[in-house]
Amino acid sequence: MFNLGNIYYRQGNYDKAESFYIKSIDSARSVLEASHPTVLGYVNNLAHLYSCNIMQYERAEALFKEASDLSMSTLGQHDPTTLMIMSSFGRHYLRVAKYSEAKAMLTGCLTTLTVTLGPNHPDNLVSMADLGALYLTEGNYHESEQLLITCLNTQKVALGRLHSDTFTTMNTLANLYIVQERDEEAEPLLLEAREIGTLIHGPMHVDTIGPLVHLASIYSNRFMYDKAFFNLFLVCTI
């Protein structure tokens, strides 16, 4: 039931995903303690789903708070379930522009994950990428670049270049270069992201749009209108 919810989530069918997530939580709570890692994992996914909807931010925060407090008190701060929830909670704070809360949570997660799971663990790399994105938002470009480059290089080795997390970090690093008007460094990343997005999400997926739009802007600024038009044409076909 929970896996079916994940399928609907990946398809963008959030209403059906929500329904299956809630049913999974209710079913798990009927046979397990509320503090069981399985139950907390289900709650974390429902909170993440709500965090993707601006109208559901308050519900997301309430669920994250409930899950993190319960996990911290029963499983401890170094438990993988606790760290997963805290990382998701920090990402939510980043999404809703609560940057001080996000920084405290993501920094804590990164430090603990590096020690407990190792620097190459996927969860650790997600926290590193999230913290890099936070520094980008704050305008702390040097710190952001250092984290994102380290994260991207590690993800390519540990996860592979076609992994969705690698794709996300690649886009974030490209955005960092675009903000600083470093188009020559952004372009190869965007070209690779365009390729990877098409391979892992398909040419019609919304996540493929970002690299195309940025590439069109870069080429337009260089008066390379044929390349700009090509990328905009791809966007219009999505």
N, C-alpha and C positions, 0 to 999 in steps of 0.2 A: 504493500500500500504506500509506504514511504517512498520507495523507488519510483512508483508511478507518479507521485507528486513531483519528484525531481525531473522526470521526463517532461511533464507539463510545464515546469518552471523553465527548463532549457528551451522549450518551444515558444515561450512567451505567453502561455495560457495561464496567467496568474490566478484567475478565479478557481480553476480546477485544481491547480497546485495547492492553493490555500485550503480547499476542501479536504484534500487527501492528507495534507500536513496535520490539520486539526484532528482528523480521524485517527491518524497514526499516534498523535500525542495522547488522545483519550484512550486508545487501545493499550498503549504501553503503560499508562498510569494505572490501568485496571489490574495489572499483574506485577508491576515494578514500583519501587519507591520513586518519589518525585526527584530525588537526587541521583538516580541511576544515570550513568553516562549516556545510555541509549535515549532516555527521556529528555535529558538536557540537550543532546544533539538534535533531536526533533524540534525542540523549542527554539534552539539557535537558528535552525533553517527557516522556521516560520517568522522569526524576528527579522532575519535577513530579507525574506520576501517582502515584509512590510516596509523595510528600509529602502526598498527600490521604488516605493510609491510615496510621493510627497504628501499625500493625504493621510498616510498611515504612519508618519514619523513618530507620533506620540505612542502609538501601540507598539512600534518596534522598540523604542527606548525602554518602555515598561517591561517588555519581555526580556530584553537583553539584561536589564537590571536584575530582574527576578532570577534569571538563569545564572548570571555571574555571581550574585551573592550566594545562591544555593551551592553552586559548584565550589566556590572559594571556601565556604564554611565546612563542607563535607568532604571534598576531595583534595583540597589544598591548592596553593597557587602554582605549583609545579606540575600538576596533573595535566595530561594532554587535552582533556576535555575542557578544563578551565582555561587553558591557553587558547584553545580554538574559539571559545566564547569571547574572551577578552579581545582577541584579534578582530573578530567580527564586530564587536562593540566599538572598538577604536575606529574601524572603517566606517561605521555608521556616524560617529561623531565627525569624522572628516567630511562625510557627505552632507551633513547638516550645518557645516561651517562652525562647529564648536572645536576650534583648533587647539586650545589649551588642553581640553579634556582628551582630544585625540592624540596629541603629542605625548602626554603622560602615559596613556594606555598603550600606545604603539611602541614607545621606547621601552617600557617595562616588559612587554611581550617579546620584543626582539632580544633583549638582554637574557631573559629567562630561556627562550627557545634556543638561542645559540648554545647555552650551557647544557640544557637537558636533551635536545634533539640533534644538535650539531648544526654547523653553518650551512650545510647543503640540503637540509630537510625542506620539503615543499612549504610547510607552514611557516618556517623561519623566513623563507624567501618572500612569501606573501607579505609578511610584516615589514620586511626590509623595503619592498616596493611601495607599500602603503606609506611608510615614513618618508620615503623619497618623494612621493606625490604630495605629502603634507608640506615638506620643505619648499617644493615648487610653488605651492599655493601661497606660502608665506613670503616668497621672494628670496628665499635663502638658496640661491642657485648653486653655489659651490658645494654645499652639503648635499643637496639634491642630486647633483651630477655624480658625485662620488658614490653614493648609495645605489643609484640606478645603474651605473655602469658595472659595479661589482655584482649587483643582483642579476642583471641581464647576462653577463658572462657566465655566472654560476648556473643560472637556469638553463642556458643552452647546453651545458654539459650534463647537469643533473636531471633535467626534465626533457631536453630536446628542443630544437628550435620551433617545432610545430605544436608545442603545448600552449594552451590558452593563457596560462600565466606568463609565459615568455612573450607572447603576443601583446599582452596588456602592458608589461614593463617596457617593451620596445616602443609602443605608442606614447607612453608617458615620457620617455627619454627624448623622443622626437619632439613632443610638445615643449619640453624644456628648451631645446635648441631653437624652436620657432619663436618662443617668447623672447629669446635673446637675439633674434634675427641672425641666427647661425644656420642659414638655410642649406649651405653646402654640407653640413654635418647631419642635418635633419633629413635631407633627400634620400640617401641610401637606406636609412632606417625605415622611412615611409614606403619606399619601393619594396623592401623586404616584408614589411607589415602588410602591404597590399597583397602580396603573393600568399603570405601565411593566412591572412584573413579569408581569402578565397578558398584555400585548401581546407581549413578546419571549420569554417562557418558556412562556406558557400558564397557564391557571387551575389546572392540576393539578400544576404543577412545585414541587419542594421550595423553591426560592428565592423563591417567591411567599408562603411561609408567614410569614417574618420580619416584614414590615410588618403583616400581619394580626394576628399575636399582640401586637405592640407597640401597635397601635391599640386592640385589645380591652382591654388593660391600662390605657391612658390613659383610655378612655371609662368603664371600671369605676371608676377612681379619682374620676371626676367624677360618679358616680352616673347616667351616661347608659347605662343597662343595655340599652336597645333597640339602640343602636349597638354596644355591646360584644358582645351576643349575635349580631348580624349578622356581625361579623368572625369570631367563634369558629365560627359555623355554616359560614362559608366554609372555615375551616381543617379542620373535620371532614369536609367533602366531598372534600378532597384525598386 
